[in-house]
Amino acid sequence: MSAAPSLAENGREQAFDVVVVGAGFAGMYMLHRLRELGFSVRVFEQGSDVGGTWYWNRYPGARCDVESMQYSYSFSDELQQEWEWSERYAPQSEILKYARHVAERFGLRTDIVFNTRIERAEFDEGDSAWEVTTSDGRTVRARFVVFATGCLSNARMPDIKGLAGFAGQVYHTGHWPHEGVDFSGKRVGVIGTGSSSIQSVPVIAEQASHLFVFQRTPNFSIPARNAALTADERDAFRRNYPEIRRFAREEARNGIYAEPPDRGALDDGENTRRDKYEQRWTKGGLTFMLAYNNLLLDKAANDTAADFVRDKIAEIVKDPETARRLQPDNHPIGTKRICVDTDYYAAFNRPNVTLVDIRSTGIEEIRPHAVRVAARDYEIDALVLATGFDAMTGSLAKIDIRGRGGRTLNQKWTEGPKTYLGLMSEGFPNLFIITGPGSPSVLSNMIVSIEQHVDWIADCLAFLRKRTMTTMEANREAEEQWVAHVNDVAHQTLYPQANSWYMGANIPGKPRIFMPYIGGVGAYRKICDDVAAKGYDGFTMTAKAAERVAATS
Ligand code: NA7
């Protein structure tokens, strides 16, 4: 491992072609591509290591809900042929190990400054460059800045009365202690029932003397059917990677290779439909929603899948009242991120697990040794907040980003994020966002979307350099059209019917706007490629006068 670079050289401000913020999967690949192209790059990462979301989310049971053989980089064939994923769904520790391996293999650490947050980024219009300020008060300049800050990395602390006065330990799933937590013999409360809770509850239940799960909204969850990968399974992927990766990039809506559905749910009779759902349930995983092609478009079709899962919950959970409370009934299945679990519903059959339904009451208050709901105290020793993230925009909102005329990104986005293609925002020249709002991002296999954005940005910067252009900016009209298109497509589906974090609905006061682009990764890629082929249609590129002269002389 080579030493991390120091920031200051003789006290002078350093300058780079590109500053990248974040060393998760997006930042690491961005660095690799830009270095290959000969750009000078500096990456800043607030954690002490690479891995991004997989560095922070170390809660018990944390694992990816996209299969490992597909949730992995495709840019290096040697890497994908050599890396040995051990399970169908990799646990967090293995994904982090993989991220570290990639950092070593491609010598990335030399250009990453760890333990350093970016606090501020200000565009200098005179110089067409960004001045970026770090948490230790230093500044660096870069012509371009790329935010690879992740969609689910700004952990959200709930505003619950008395939380600060809790006498035991409080943990957030998105900020889990690196040394791990032993809940043996403890009474534990988990607040929240999204993916993080659903993965951790069965594991915590095995340790805790008693576990109380405080549920405001039940979620749909499909069994993962996780298992060790056999050598044959790995080989089948490796042999077929060219086609698997091509399909994931170009044809799949969600960036995952899977047999696409050829008909709607109401085109089949009840028995056939049930058989198909049963097959998908037995296979496990997110592709349950690919049983039919209209599950997210037609409420009647969606109801058939939702009823199937509700019936499964009733079959698994022995106590009928608990089963009823676990059955989601306020949103169509799939319109909130569907969860993938290992024995989540069965955990409620354990004598040491209690579901506390807080839907109508909320949590009254947190007392020093208890969670109080409807005047009853649930006594606990430790509290786990599985309360999610300020998704997609939260990490950017924490940074003081100032574009043309000193306007901040937060000011521009008061009514919701506005981008062109999810890549750039008008008024913020030379600032790129990887998997930003307005792109498929969280609705897809993130690594597929990350690679697509990184490649597009890298090609774009090479294009600018070749033409000696110094500034690139999204046009307002192109941006407005894109925002309207993202919205239109979302409203052709059932997604906006759920109060989801896709809509910003989990953050009080956050504007309700459907943030990711739902048109599918294949279609989206084509749009981005067409824009590039037309000389970056919808963007304006300019050269500084001095550099124009130099280029032509
Ligand atoms: P999620 O999916 O946002 O889930 C957060 C959960 O926490 C959800 O059940 C919330 O209920 C609940 N919550 C949040 N605030 C409160 C308060 N104040 N009181 C009670 N309950 C609360 O986050 P995850 O970390 O599980 O998963 C995020 C993504 O990571 C996931 O979708 C995967 O893509 C990976 P609500 O639904 O708002 O009623």
Residues whose N, C-alpha, C, O or C-beta is under 5 A from the ligand:
A	BS01	NA7	L152 P158 I191 G192 T193 G194 S195 S196 S197 R216 T217 R337 A386 T387 G388 F389 W501 N506
